[in-house]
Amino acid sequence: MNEVIAELVQVKGIGVWTAQMFLMFSLGRLDVFPHDDLGIRMALKNLYGLAELPDKTTSHEIARLWRPYANSRKLVLLAEPRGRVAFPKFFTGNENEGR
């Protein structure tokens, strides 16, 4: 997957985020997690009750629980950016799931 992103970002105007969206929506890859996506970071902040937007390390640690279906979870997070989606604790690792 990183090889595809590395190839795509060589094209002028295509960055990492665009390459990740291509992997998800054009190639149907399930385990893509765009940690720099502001909508994702805001949803993670709200869902997990974080004081600040999560950094790359925190985002990836949270998303580790979702492998190999990180893309599916991302779509749900974007659909409900306030983090009001009820997920089982095993999926979120959060004591406050389903707020």
Buried (B, 14 or more C-beta within 10 A) or exposed (E): EEEBBEEBBEEEEBEBBBBBBBBBEEEEBBBBBBBEBEEBBBBBBBBBEBEEEBEEEBBEEBBEBBEEEBBEBBEEBEEEBEBEBEBEEEEBBBEEBEE
